[in-house]
Amino acid sequence: MRGTHMTEVKIIYLTGRTGKKYRFYTFKGCDKLKPEGGVYAITKRSLIDDVWEHEVMRIDQTENMAELKGLMSKSGYDCSKGANCIAARLEDNTLKRMKAAEDLWGNYFPSMLSA
């Protein structure tokens, strides 16, 4: 997934199975995430030719983005520069959140979709 220039690591777009592009804001850690519903991706961020590349490692949705800090520490994810990052998209509507997550799973992790 092609990212942004190294000085502008703020927004990335992830594409769903349907071709729809979803805008996500990137964070080095979970401290600034709000207690609102949303879809998130954990990415492996690497600097390649002055551009940040994001390899999607996990996509999910939650009713409370602020709880991701606990998930991150339990999973051993490190969001320091050049390691793993959080990409977050706020969406309080449960149905829209689940549809977006399923669309993204269909592109990045098709085996996660139920038969």
N, C-alpha and C positions, 0 to 999 in steps of 0.2 A: 504494500500500500504506500503510495508516494505521499510524503508529508509536506511540511512547510519549510521555508528557509530557516537555518539554524537560529536566527535571532527572533523568529516569530512562531515559537512553538505554543500556539494557543488554540487553533481550530484544525480539526481534521474531518474528512468526510469518509464515512464507511458506506458501502453499497450493499443493498439487500439483494436477495435472489430475484426480486421483481425488477431490479434496475434502479429502484428509488435510492437516492443519496440522502443520508442522514448526517446532519451536522453535529459534531461532538466537540466539547471544549476539553483540552488536555490539562492535567494537573500532575505535579511531581509527587503529590501525596494526597491523602484524604482529608486533611484538616479543614479545607475550605468548602467541603461539600455540605449542602443544606439538607435538613431533615424533610426532604420532599421526594416524591416518587420519580423514578427515571430509569433509563437504560444506561448500562455502562459497559465499557470494554476495557480489558487489561491488555496492554500492548507491550511488546518488546521494542523499545525505541533505540535506533542506531543512527549515528551520524555518517552518512555516505555522500561524498562529494558536496559538502556544505548543506545537505538537505537531510532533515530527519525522516527516516523511514520507520513505519510502524507495522510490526508483525502482530496480528491479532492472536492473542493467546486464549482469551475467554470473553464471552459476551453473555450478559444476563440482565435481568430487570429486578427492581426492588421498590418497595413502598417507601423506603427511608434511605436515601443516599448517604446520610451521615453514619450509618452502620457499617459502611464499607471499610472503615479503619480497622474494625475487629476482624473482618474477613481477610484483609490484607495481611495482618500480622499472623493470623492462624495459618494462612497459606504460604507464608514465607516470601511474599512478594516485596521487592525493594524498589521504590520509585525514585531512586537517586538518578542524577543525570547520566544518560547513556544506558540505564538499566530499564526497568519496567515502569510504565506510566498508566494512569487512569484517564480514560476518555469518558466523559459524562454528558448525558442529554436528559434534561429534566422533562418529565411527562407525568402529570398527576392522574390522568385518565387511565385506569387500569387496563381497559380493553385496548386502547391505542398503544400503551406501553408493551403489552404482550404481543400485539401484532407486529410492532417494530422489531422486538427481540426475535420473534419467529422468522421474520423476513431476513434479518441479519444472519441468524443461524443457518438458514437455507443457503446462503452464499459462503459463509466461512466454515460452518460445521454442519453440513447436511445430515450427518448421522444423528444429530440431536433431535431432528424432527420425528414426530411419531408417524407410524405407517398409516 
